[in-house]
Amino acid sequence: MKSLFVPLLLLLGFTAAAQQTPARFSLDVRYLLSLPEGYNKDTTKQWPLLIFLHGSGESGMELARVAAHGPPMQIAAGKKLPFIVVSPQSDFGGWDAGLLHRLLLDLKGNYRVDNDRVYMTGLSMGGYGTWEFASRYPNELAAIVPICGGGRPSDAWKMRNIPVWCFHGALDNAVPLSASVSMIEALKPYQPNIKFTIYPETGHDSWVAAYNNDSLYTWLLAQRRHRYKQVAIAPATLAKYSGTYVRNKRDTVVLTAGDGVLQMQAGQHKETLKPASDSVFFWVEQAPADVLFNKEGFMIRVREQEQFKKVK
């Protein structure tokens, strides 16, 4: 029996392997696309991209529903916007930031998108989606316009370099005004002049007045993706940051000053920290990766707000 059983297993395994065929799983994202006037005339020009996220009422499989509100509704009515406007449609599960990021990468590969002028806006469920995307991929966006949505105030620091213009109706009984207020208050320490418009006599449909405000689009076009710029600081200021810093009594970072920068070493990992000001240093121009020094030590703003204290 044993001599027959083993060859039989081998034969079955070979047969199963021989029956394998190539397969593929792909995600289908439906969206309305509007190219700006003149897009096809100059094939070298790059254009700003505006991504609009609809509310829950426009979810589903009928793409035409997306044009019920906001920029796609205005475009359908004949309004000309100087952006590539992309209005995706969500199924019934809300907005997936990861999927939207994959869509953005695809758009960049297929259209002449100005990477420094990518904007996102959304209403209600789309307002929540806008806050969420900005907290997950802050280095992709030049500005956001969340309308009657909300997010996690604990994530506000991740969006500290993204200009925000938020809108909400004071009489909103679907998404309370406090949902926007909490996000704005959390961002104010990083953006003291953040723009927040409250319509005192408006309910949930605050997007009507917001998108009919032409100054909104003018403001968007003036925003560019944040890039850190290296500045010169006094050698004495730089020298005082040299030393060893520890977090949780086990994570250690050593900083050494020299040639106008700080060399950072954490275990085997090394980075060059360049000053953006007397207290803010960075190592990637476009990424939200920086070190903020304060009186107690410094805080690395990568993934979480990790505070290290100087020990020597």
Salt bridges, closest charged atoms under 4 A:
GLU58 OE2 - HIS69 NE2 3.79
ASP91 OD1 - ARG30 NH2 2.91
ASP114 OD2 - ARG117 NE 3.05
ASP116 OD1 - ARG225 NE 3.08
ASP116 OD1 - ARG227 NH2 3.05
GLU132 OE2 - ARG136 NH1 3.89
GLU132 OE1 - ARG152 NH2 2.86
GLU140 OE2 - HIS101 NE2 2.84
GLU140 OE1 - LYS108 NZ 2.63
ASP155 OD2 - ARG152 NE 2.68
ASP155 OD1 - LYS158 NZ 3.20
ASP172 OD2 - HIS168 NE2 3.33
ASP172 OD2 - HIS204 ND1 2.77
GLU185 OE2 - LYS188 NZ 3.43
ASP214 OD1 - LYS79 NZ 3.03
ASP251 OD2 - ARG247 NH2 2.88
GLU271 OE2 - HIS269 NE2 3.00
GLU285 OE1 - ARG227 NH1 3.84
ASP290 OD2 - ARG160 NH2 2.87
GLU306 OE2 - ARG247 NH2 3.96
